[in-house]
Amino acid sequence: LKGKLEMITGASMDSMKIELFNDQNKSIGKLTDDDAVLKNVLANDVRLHVTDPSAANFEDTSAVEKYEMPTEEYEKREDSVQAFKKRNKMGRFNPEVQAKLAAQAEENKEKALKMKIGDRCEARTPKAPIRRGEVMFVGEVEFKDGYWVGIKFDEPVGKHDGVVQGKRYFTCDNKYGAFCQPRFVEVGDFPPELDFSDDEI
């Protein structure tokens, strides 16, 4: 029996476990006789349930050894995504894109050097409403290249409390903090906006 089940299920004869279920899908016992014959085991409406404790768990891949190609070897390949982008001058391999990114990085640096902690500011990031707050951090960070400005907003319109990827750059209440590129931040006389929402109904 186990020999036939091994060919059908792929479970190993030496480690497979067989349980019998009736037509009500209730377990009626486990098969422990390794020499059992199929016709002697199966009655009407009886189902065999085969498991293999030694089988690999394909849902959990954390223990699976993964191959990581060395950077030098990947650089030499002609059939990689990177090679395709190089040939077609896409993304970071596009001279125009690189020039634009370099200009943005220089602009960020120049603006950052003119800011200081405690400055009032407005964040004017694309596709987002203008948000006012206070500069809490200016400089380079570990999570991105270049210069960034850490802001504590006046309202809970941020993303965090000054901690990014486990490192604290400044302190504020949760959802009041965010980092912006300096080119999207203006410093000046930007007092907190008054909220008159409770004065009218």
C-alpha positions as CSV (number, residue, x, y, z in Angstrom):
1,L,0.0,0.0,0.0
2,K,2.7,2.5,1.0
3,G,4.6,1.7,-2.1
4,K,1.6,2.7,-4.3
5,L,0.9,5.8,-2.3
6,E,4.5,6.9,-2.6
7,M,4.1,6.9,-6.4
8,I,0.8,8.8,-6.2
9,T,1.6,11.3,-3.5
10,G,5.3,11.7,-3.6
11,A,5.5,11.1,0.2
12,S,8.3,8.9,1.4
13,M,7.4,5.3,2.3
14,D,9.6,5.5,5.4
15,S,8.1,8.6,6.9
16,M,4.5,8.8,5.5
17,K,1.6,8.8,8.0
18,I,-1.8,7.4,6.8
19,E,-5.1,8.4,8.5
20,L,-8.6,7.0,7.5
21,F,-11.7,9.2,7.2
22,N,-15.3,8.1,6.8
23,D,-17.9,9.6,4.5
24,Q,-18.7,12.2,7.2
25,N,-15.0,13.4,7.0
26,K,-14.3,12.1,10.5
27,S,-11.2,10.3,11.4
28,I,-11.7,6.6,12.1
29,G,-8.1,5.7,12.9
30,K,-4.6,5.6,11.7
31,L,-3.0,2.9,9.6
32,T,0.0,1.5,11.4
33,D,0.5,-1.7,9.4
34,D,3.3,-1.1,6.9
35,D,2.4,-4.2,5.0
36,A,-1.3,-3.5,4.6
37,V,-2.9,-4.2,1.3
38,L,-5.1,-1.5,-0.3
39,K,-8.2,-3.7,-0.9
40,N,-8.1,-4.9,2.8
41,V,-7.9,-1.3,4.1
42,L,-10.5,0.5,2.0
43,A,-14.2,0.0,2.7
44,N,-17.0,1.9,1.0
45,D,-16.7,5.7,1.3
46,V,-13.4,5.6,3.2
47,R,-10.7,8.1,2.4
48,L,-7.0,7.9,2.9
49,H,-5.2,11.0,4.2
50,V,-1.5,10.9,3.6
51,T,1.1,13.2,5.2
52,D,4.9,13.2,5.3
53,P,6.4,15.0,8.3
54,S,9.8,14.9,6.6
55,A,8.6,16.8,3.5
56,A,9.9,20.3,2.9
57,N,7.7,23.2,3.9
58,F,7.3,25.1,0.7
59,E,5.3,27.9,2.4
60,D,8.2,28.9,4.6
61,T,11.2,29.7,2.5
62,S,13.2,31.4,5.2
63,A,15.4,28.3,5.7
64,V,16.0,27.8,1.9
65,E,19.5,28.5,0.9
66,K,19.5,31.3,-1.7
67,Y,22.1,32.0,-4.4
68,E,23.4,35.5,-4.5
69,M,25.4,36.4,-7.6
70,P,28.6,38.5,-6.9
71,T,28.3,42.1,-8.1
72,E,31.3,41.7,-10.3
73,E,29.8,38.7,-12.1
74,Y,26.5,40.4,-12.5
75,E,28.1,43.4,-14.0
76,K,29.7,41.2,-16.7
77,R,26.4,39.6,-17.8
78,E,24.9,40.6,-21.1
79,D,21.4,39.1,-20.4
80,S,20.6,41.0,-17.2
81,V,18.1,43.7,-16.5
82,Q,21.0,46.1,-15.8
83,A,22.6,45.3,-19.2
84,F,19.3,46.0,-20.9
85,K,19.0,49.4,-19.2
86,K,22.6,50.2,-20.1
87,R,22.0,49.4,-23.8
88,N,18.8,51.5,-23.8
89,K,20.1,54.2,-21.6
90,M,17.3,53.8,-19.1
91,G,17.0,55.1,-15.5
92,R,20.4,55.8,-13.9
93,F,22.1,54.9,-17.2
94,N,20.4,57.8,-19.0
95,P,22.8,60.8,-19.1
96,E,19.9,63.2,-19.0
97,V,18.5,61.6,-15.9
98,Q,21.8,61.6,-14.2
99,A,22.3,65.3,-15.0
100,K,18.9,66.1,-13.6
101,L,19.5,64.1,-10.4
102,A,22.9,65.8,-10.0
103,A,21.3,69.2,-10.3
104,Q,18.6,68.3,-7.8
105,A,21.2,67.0,-5.3
106,E,23.2,70.2,-5.6
107,E,20.0,72.3,-5.1
108,N,19.1,70.2,-2.0
109,K,22.6,70.8,-0.6
110,E,22.5,74.5,-1.2
111,K,19.1,75.0,0.4
112,A,19.9,72.7,3.3
113,L,23.0,74.7,4.2
114,K,20.8,77.8,4.5
115,M,18.4,76.2,7.0
116,K,18.8,75.7,10.7
117,I,17.0,73.8,13.4
118,G,14.1,75.8,14.8
119,D,13.3,77.5,11.5
120,R,9.6,77.8,10.7
121,C,8.9,76.3,7.4
122,E,6.4,75.2,4.7
123,A,6.7,71.8,3.0
124,R,5.6,72.0,-0.6
125,T,6.1,68.5,-1.8
126,P,4.5,67.5,-5.1
127,K,1.0,66.0,-5.0
128,A,0.6,67.0,-1.4
129,P,-1.1,69.9,0.4
130,I,1.2,72.7,1.8
131,R,2.1,71.8,5.4
132,R,3.6,74.1,8.0
133,G,5.9,73.1,10.8
134,E,9.3,73.5,12.4
135,V,12.7,72.3,11.1
136,M,14.0,69.6,13.5
137,F,16.9,68.1,11.5
138,V,19.1,69.2,8.6
139,G,21.7,67.0,7.0
140,E,22.6,63.7,5.5
141,V,20.7,60.5,6.6
142,E,21.3,56.8,6.4
143,F,18.1,55.8,4.6
144,K,18.6,57.9,1.5
145,D,21.4,59.7,-0.3
146,G,21.9,63.4,-0.1
147,Y,20.6,66.1,2.2
148,W,17.2,66.0,3.9
149,V,15.1,68.2,6.2
150,G,13.3,66.6,9.2
151,I,10.1,68.5,10.0
152,K,7.8,68.5,12.9
153,F,4.4,69.6,11.5
154,D,1.8,71.6,13.3
155,E,-0.8,69.0,12.5
156,P,-0.6,65.1,12.4
157,V,0.0,65.1,8.7
158,G,3.4,63.4,8.8
159,K,4.6,59.8,8.7
160,H,6.5,59.1,12.0
161,D,7.8,60.5,15.2
162,G,11.3,61.2,14.0
163,V,12.5,57.6,13.8
164,V,13.2,56.1,10.4
165,Q,14.4,52.5,10.0
166,G,15.2,52.2,13.7
167,K,17.3,55.4,14.0
168,R,16.0,58.5,15.8
169,Y,16.8,61.8,14.0
170,F,14.6,64.1,16.0
171,T,11.7,63.8,18.5
172,C,8.0,64.6,18.0
173,D,4.6,63.0,18.4
174,N,3.8,60.2,16.1
175,K,2.4,61.2,12.7
176,Y,3.8,64.7,13.2
177,G,7.2,64.0,11.7
178,A,8.5,63.6,8.1
179,F,11.6,64.1,6.0
180,C,11.5,66.2,2.8
181,Q,14.0,67.1,0.2
182,P,15.2,70.7,1.0
183,R,14.2,71.9,-2.5
184,F,10.6,71.3,-1.5
185,V,10.9,73.3,1.8
186,E,10.7,77.0,2.3
187,V,11.8,78.6,5.6
188,G,10.5,82.0,6.7
189,D,7.7,83.6,8.7
190,F,5.2,80.8,8.7
191,P,3.3,80.9,12.1
192,P,1.0,78.0,13.0
193,E,-2.3,78.4,11.2
194,L,-5.2,79.1,13.6
195,D,-8.0,76.6,13.7
196,F,-11.4,78.2,13.9
197,S,-13.3,75.0,13.1
198,D,-14.9,74.9,16.6
199,D,-16.2,78.5,16.3
200,E,-18.7,77.7,13.6
201,I,-21.2,74.9,13.1
